[in-house]
Amino acid sequence: MNDRDIAEYLIAHPDFFERHAELLAGVRLTSPHGQRAVSLQERQIEMQREKTKQIERRLAELMRYGHENDDISAKLHRWTLGLLGERDPHALPDAIARGLRDVFNVPFAAVRVWNVAAPYEPAEFARSVSEEVKIFASSLATPYCGANTGFEAVTWLGAPSDPASVALLALRDPQVTDGPVFGLLVMGSEDARRFHEGMATDFLSQIGELAGAALSKLRAND
């Protein structure tokens, strides 16, 4: 008989150790915390303790994520209130960028909007944007997060040096199904880990939708 035969026999005969209980008391195993031999019961207790520690670590991790999400939700609420409280449409783009810097501690943020109504055309946020930027923005189904690879839109931030990581959010009217992209929200940081590839973008998507809804009132009538 080999090890597999023995294992299969014990699985098929779960009452084996009930009929031979004296064998359990004589089984000695090596402890994972040293070379000393321990009984089967002690080894099972150690295994259970390790499983408990793993569960506790996982629970602590989930609680940390929960607290972080609560904190972000509270900040998103404050930022949204700032947008709702801004009554001057001309000031909305600046309110969006300023709120991101103040509430979320984003070092750099900027907004550009195109195809705006005539009263907003002279504004800084409506300055000319290249077709390449517009095409890129229209291709963003989700926020881009990652390294700054020389995006033209990053120059809007006016940062003293090129940010190491950026987030780019296309602006659409969320109330219009398949509506066109009419702007781009740019955020940047000197920290390469602030906006990294693979990060969760749920909250960033919400920020993009809220910004798009607020700025949709600046658009020219199609």
C-alpha distance (Angstrom), angle and dihedral (degrees) to the residues before:
residue distance angle dihedral
M1 . . .
N2 3.78 . .
D3 3.82 130.2 .
R4 3.81 92.4 -88.1
D5 3.81 92.2 52.1
I6 3.81 90.3 51.5
A7 3.79 92.9 47.5
E8 3.80 92.1 48.9
Y9 3.80 90.8 48.4
L10 3.82 92.2 52.1
I11 3.80 91.2 47.3
A12 3.80 89.8 50.6
H13 3.80 92.0 46.8
P14 3.83 107.6 41.3
D15 3.80 90.3 166.7
F16 3.79 92.3 63.8
F17 3.81 94.9 99.2
E18 3.78 90.8 43.8
R19 3.78 88.3 59.7
H20 3.82 92.0 42.0
A21 3.81 102.7 33.3
E22 3.81 91.2 150.8
L23 3.81 89.3 70.3
L24 3.81 92.7 63.8
A25 3.79 92.0 57.5
G26 3.79 90.3 54.5
V27 3.79 97.8 48.6
R28 3.82 111.4 109.0
L29 3.82 122.9 -169.4
T30 3.79 133.8 -175.5
S31 3.79 113.7 -103.3
P32 3.82 115.7 -125.0
H33 3.82 87.2 -136.9
G34 3.79 94.6 62.4
Q35 3.77 143.0 -27.9
R36 3.79 96.0 -76.7
A37 3.79 118.0 118.8
V38 3.80 118.7 -117.8
S39 3.76 133.9 -174.8
L40 3.78 122.0 -99.0
Q41 3.79 89.9 -107.9
E42 3.82 91.7 53.0
R43 3.80 90.8 47.3
Q44 3.81 90.5 51.5
I45 3.80 90.5 50.1
E46 3.83 90.6 50.9
M47 3.79 90.8 49.5
Q48 3.79 90.7 49.8
R49 3.81 90.9 49.3
E50 3.81 90.5 52.1
K51 3.81 91.0 49.7
T52 3.80 89.2 49.9
K53 3.80 90.9 51.4
Q54 3.80 90.7 50.6
I55 3.80 90.7 50.5
E56 3.82 90.7 48.6
R57 3.81 91.2 50.1
R58 3.81 90.7 49.1
L59 3.80 91.6 47.8
A60 3.82 90.9 50.0
E61 3.81 89.3 50.3
L62 3.81 92.1 50.3
M63 3.80 90.6 48.5
R64 3.80 90.1 51.4
Y65 3.80 90.8 51.1
G66 3.80 89.1 48.3
H67 3.81 92.4 52.4
E68 3.81 90.8 47.1
N69 3.80 91.6 50.9
D70 3.81 90.7 47.9
D71 3.80 89.3 52.0
I72 3.81 92.7 49.3
S73 3.81 91.1 46.6
A74 3.80 90.4 52.9
K75 3.81 90.8 49.8
L76 3.79 91.5 47.4
H77 3.81 88.5 52.3
R78 3.83 91.7 51.6
W79 3.79 91.7 47.1
T80 3.82 91.6 49.3
L81 3.80 91.1 50.6
G82 3.80 88.1 54.3
L83 3.81 90.5 55.5
L84 3.79 93.1 47.0
G85 3.78 90.5 48.9
E86 3.82 93.7 53.4
R87 3.80 105.8 95.5
D88 3.81 98.1 175.3
P89 3.83 110.1 83.2
H90 3.82 90.0 -157.9
A91 3.80 89.5 61.3
L92 3.80 97.0 47.9
P93 3.84 98.2 92.0
D94 3.80 90.9 50.2
A95 3.82 90.7 45.8
I96 3.81 89.6 53.9
A97 3.81 94.3 50.0
R98 3.81 94.9 39.8
G99 3.79 91.3 49.0
L100 3.80 91.4 52.8
R101 3.79 90.4 51.6
D102 3.81 95.2 45.0
V103 3.81 102.5 36.1
F104 3.80 101.9 32.2
N105 3.82 96.7 29.7
V106 3.79 91.4 -124.5
P107 3.83 105.4 166.4
F108 3.80 95.6 -144.8
A109 3.80 132.9 18.3
A110 3.80 134.9 163.1
V111 3.80 139.2 170.5
R112 3.78 131.6 -151.4
V113 3.79 124.6 -174.6
W114 3.79 127.6 -171.7
N115 3.81 134.8 -167.0
V116 3.80 89.2 37.4
A117 3.79 126.3 166.6
A118 3.82 117.3 -90.3
P119 3.84 96.7 -99.7
Y120 3.81 90.7 60.2
E121 3.81 99.8 44.0
P122 3.86 95.1 95.8
A123 3.82 92.0 52.6
E124 3.80 122.3 111.6
F125 3.81 91.7 -122.1
A126 3.83 90.0 57.4
R127 3.81 96.0 55.3
S128 3.78 116.4 137.9
V129 3.81 115.7 -72.2
S130 3.80 122.6 -162.4
E131 3.79 121.5 -113.4
E132 3.82 88.8 -118.4
V133 3.80 90.5 61.4
K134 3.80 91.7 46.8
I135 3.81 91.8 50.2
F136 3.79 91.3 47.6
A137 3.81 91.9 48.9
S138 3.80 91.2 49.9
S139 3.81 89.5 53.9
L140 3.81 93.1 58.3
A141 3.79 108.9 101.0
T142 3.82 88.9 166.0
P143 3.81 132.2 17.7
Y144 3.78 115.8 -75.1
C145 3.80 113.3 -128.0
G146 3.77 123.6 178.0
A147 3.75 147.5 70.2
N148 3.78 120.9 -10.9
T149 3.79 103.0 -110.6
G150 3.78 95.0 179.2
F151 3.79 100.8 -73.5
E152 3.80 112.3 -175.7
A153 3.80 90.2 -137.1
V154 3.81 91.1 61.2
T155 3.80 88.8 71.4
W156 3.82 87.7 68.7
L157 3.80 89.1 70.2
G158 3.79 93.3 70.9
A159 3.80 90.2 -144.7
P160 3.82 117.2 170.2
S161 3.81 88.6 -126.5
D162 3.78 134.0 15.5
P163 3.83 111.3 -79.3
A164 3.80 114.4 -117.2
S165 3.81 94.0 -139.9
V166 3.78 132.9 23.1
A167 3.78 142.3 -173.1
L168 3.80 119.8 -149.2
L169 3.81 120.0 -166.2
A170 3.79 123.3 -172.2
L171 3.81 113.6 -137.9
R172 3.80 118.5 -133.8
D173 3.77 133.9 156.1
P174 3.83 101.0 -101.3
Q175 3.79 90.2 -156.9
V176 3.80 92.2 61.8
T177 3.79 114.4 74.1
D178 3.81 110.6 -129.2
G179 3.80 89.1 -5.3
P180 3.81 118.6 172.4
V181 3.79 123.5 -94.9
F182 3.80 108.5 -107.1
G183 3.78 102.9 172.5
L184 3.77 149.5 9.1
L185 3.79 131.2 -127.8
V186 3.80 114.3 -153.9
M187 3.80 128.0 -166.2
G188 3.78 127.4 179.2
S189 3.79 140.9 -177.5
E190 3.80 137.9 -174.5
D191 3.81 86.6 -133.8
A192 3.81 109.6 90.4
R193 3.82 89.4 -154.7
R194 3.81 96.8 52.7
F195 3.81 93.8 83.3
H196 3.78 107.9 18.8
E197 3.78 133.6 167.6
G198 3.77 110.7 -95.4
M199 3.81 96.6 26.9
A200 3.79 118.7 136.2
T201 3.80 110.6 -93.4
D202 3.82 101.9 -171.3
F203 3.80 94.6 110.2
L204 3.81 92.4 40.8
S205 3.81 89.0 53.4
Q206 3.82 89.3 52.3
I207 3.80 90.3 50.0
G208 3.81 89.7 51.1
E209 3.80 92.4 49.5
L210 3.81 93.3 47.8
A211 3.79 92.0 47.0
G212 3.80 90.6 47.3
A213 3.80 92.1 50.3
A214 3.81 92.0 49.1
L215 3.81 95.0 46.4
S216 3.79 95.9 43.9
K217 3.80 88.3 86.4
L218 3.84 89.2 67.4
R219 3.80 93.8 60.8
A220 3.77 124.2 107.2
N221 3.78 115.1 -113.0
D222 3.79 109.4 -93.8
